[in-house]
Amino acid sequence: MAEALILVLLQKIATTLRGAAQKAISSQLGKEATLLFDVENSMREVECEFDVMQAFISQVDPYCTNNQVFQSWLKHIRMVTFEVEDIVDEYAFLLGKMNGTESFLRKTLHKSKKLKVWYSVASRLRQVKSRVQNLTVMKERYGIKISDNDGTSSGCTANRQIHSSNSSYLNYGDDDDNAMVGQKDNVQRLTKHLNASGMDRSIITIHGMGGSGKTTPARSIYRKQDITKKFDCHAWITVSRNYQIEDLLMSIMDKLKIGHHDMWDRDSWSCFEDAFPRRSQGSKVIITTRNKEVAKLVELQGHIISLNTLLPIESWDLFCKKAFSKLPAAKCPEGLIKRAEEILEKCEGLPLAIVAIGSLLSYRGIEEKEWASFYDQLNWQLTYNPELSRVSNVLSSSLNDLPTHLKNCFLYCGLFPEDRLIRRKWIIRMWIAEGFVEDRGTETTLEEVAEDYLKELTQRSLIQVVERNEFGRPRRFKLHNMVREITWMMSKRQRFALICDDPDVTSLGDAVRRVPVHKGGQHFQPSASWQQLRSFLLFDKHVSISWICNASSNFRLLRVLCLRYSLLKDFPNAIVGLFNLHYLDLSRTKVNKIPKSVARLKNLQTLHLRRTSVSELPCEITLLACLRHLSVSTDLYGTSFSGNVYGLRSLHTLKEIKASKNLVQNLSYLTQLRSLSITNVLANHNRDLWSSIGKLKFLTRLAVSSRDDDEVLDLENFRAPQYLEKFYLDAKLANNVLFPISGHFQNLKLLSMRFSHLVQDPLISLSKMANLVCLELNCAYDGEALRFCAEWFPKLKQLSLEKLENLKSIYTYTNRALFRSSHVN
């Protein structure tokens, strides 16, 4: 994790020292700027040290946990990294406080009290630079190095071998019936593939998350002589994360015809593939992997078996066989059923956890009190009980295997409560606000990079997709309960975050960087240590307004503040002093006014005000030049805005904003806009609105609604942006005629039309939208008949026809026949 912290630090330093602040200072100050230049120069020197240090640590084996000298050194690296991050963020905070005006800068710097703050920053930088250099010397003094001559990290070989032999952890027991709970269908499929005839080499991939039992069906087959005797020879190979391809090939080249491998990444198979020729007398290769990308590599050459978690009845069966093996019929005693169900709910169908916990409990008494105590201590048990170490080891290995840039992102997913799904857009914007997402240049947005991160985490089976949108794109995610427990444990140990979900937790203790309050927030006392927080997420809906305001006044270097669903009625004044704030979410609160002073939040990227009572935004919002996502909405259906929107040229998202003459004329300046939702459109906005929208070349989502039925929208001159995928139109159309389709809307996937009152059948024209997946017509057609042709809408999956009150018949044409449905309503 240390290298992940350093990576974020390096990105922060790079962002802070891009020159904008230096240029502003040098243009307005003379000799007074010398101190600030010295601070920036020292920061650059520290940046160089950490750049090399990050490269060094990233080459050390991620499983090198038994080398106490290295771990102790790494702990001090983390501590000094936190210190430097504090200094960098303090520097950014002080610049934000200056507010960028010459008079204010001079006034600030000439005050001795303020100068002392800057001298303190410079002094802290000198001290921390010395500490970093000492740690580099210490590394050499104690012989901490990347690798020995054999290519393995010093002191790590034995530990990696333990992690590599994960197959032993998945041994449910010698009883095949126990082992095969929930796996019999997979064993049958695997047997069928192995018995298939053909001379070509065949590959079977078993894919699933760590602990899902991937090895079980492979091992079951490997033990069956009626299978293995069909092959001249066979072998079982485990491919470690840091494998040496030459050594592996040398050990198996003389005997391999049927084999099993546990692959970590795509490169592993690439190295092996050439060694296993396709024309090889019917040879078979079985690969188990947690990485879906590995499975996809061989999809065209073989078969994929994807493992899901066990069903509830299967989980109960497996648990009882392990936990109550000493009782008659392995039956759960009546008094323990409730506790057993609670424990199984935590296991969430993960075979490894069920087997390990069930086996451990089989040696305990059957007193309800003892089981209740075990459940309450489950997190501690997973962390410190050696009998459950195999569970934490297997799950932790997936995290250890993550690339550096994904480790912080994954741990951040663990901040969400067990019952709260993780929204894709929500988590992506938080990652960006925290500085976790790499800037890959102007050709790729930070949001697109973050989408790749999220995709990779799902492919590695670390987070699970639980909801998709109309096109199959992931919308909401969750962590497996066992994965969440391990994540919370690691977050606390690494000082990444402290989860507040227990009334007994009343303070941060050793300073951490992030605090999500799940429950019991009123017992959690804000203090000076909260000044070090970077993220504060309030999920507890019951804490008082005074508590929230008190907490807000203790933040200083905060970057992410989420108060969604809280009891807030007024915008806390302390928030406008959080000059490092990048993400602010007040959605679903009763806040009704945003102060003009919000303009002081110069670094703000995301402002969520959905389902609030904010009916109007101050024109000072336009001074937030870094703002990328602005979402507002009220019960009045949209929020008015009187400022000059062209000042918000970084906007990617603008949702539920009320139309005005000024707004529709200047929308074309928002050239980065991807999602636009505009309400209250009037007929006299037509020309400017459609002209402006047509110039938004990156727009993918568009929602337009008129003020009422008396306002008619004319889309005759509307030319859809090239990449438009979603179009929601809520308005009566001019002359009751559909807008022009030909030559446009080629990438449209969703079209929703409401209250359009068309008089002619629109389907003939709409059928030209060849990529349409979802079509919704609600009060959109006043005719009596609709006609479909078999060749139309080749990709359509969802069709919704609602409140078409005059519709009486639907005609369906095929190549040879005409079908008529009557009495549609």
Beta strands, then each sheet from edge to edge (+ up, - down):
strand 1: 202-207
strand 2: 234-236
strand 3: 258-263
strand 4: 284-289
strand 5: 302-306
strand 6: 422-423
strand 7: 464-468
strand 8: 474-478
strand 9: 514-517
strand 10: 535-538
strand 11: 560-562
strand 12: 583-585
strand 13: 606-609
strand 14: 616-617
strand 15: 629-632
strand 16: 640-641
strand 17: 653-658
strand 18: 675-681
strand 19: 701-706
strand 20: 712-713
strand 21: 726-730
strand 22: 732-733
strand 23: 750-754
strand 24: 774-778
strand 25: 785-789
strand 26: 798-802
strand 27: 809-813
strand 28: 818-822
sheet 1: 2+ 3+ 4+ 1+ 5+
sheet 2: 6+ 8- 7+
sheet 3: 9+ 10+ 11+ 12+ 13+ 15+ 17+ 18+ 19+ 21+ 23+ 24+ 26+
sheet 4: 14+ 16+
sheet 5: 20+ 22+
sheet 6: 25+ 27+ 28-
end
